Amino acid sequence: MLEKIKIIELLDTIPFFAAFNAQEKDYVAGLEAQVLRFRPSDIIINEGDIDKAFFVVLKGSVFVSKRKPHDVVLAKLKTGSVFGEIAFVGKRARTTYVIADGDVIALKINLDQINKLKPIVQSKIKDQLIGILADRLNIMNDQAKRFA
């Protein structure tokens, strides 16, 4: 388990938490939010699973993959990236696998933990997730234009 001070140091480097003040980062680091370690090739998310959580990569990188009809790597996400937010926000099954690409430290934040946060921290998390989803939608729209 990482010490709280080390978790705060990692949070300080992550854009997702840039709008959080020191007290809010301390609060997030002290939650029962899971700071998880993964080894190379560990499966972090299984396609089809139901889970009420999203992840922030604190250190390392991960592959986002589809296994059906065959293995296809969709993206490589690095430190600071967020994943699992679509199933989290949409309250639906996971649409991809996420696999550790080397040693990874990730913060897993679930709905129950968010509901225990102060309203200002909840709002900042929601604002960040909305921004991420909007960015991803814009990317998809740009890609769709190429096929039109």
Order of alpha helices (4+ residues) and beta strands (2+ residues): alpha-alpha-beta-beta-beta-beta-beta-beta-alpha-beta-beta-alpha-alpha
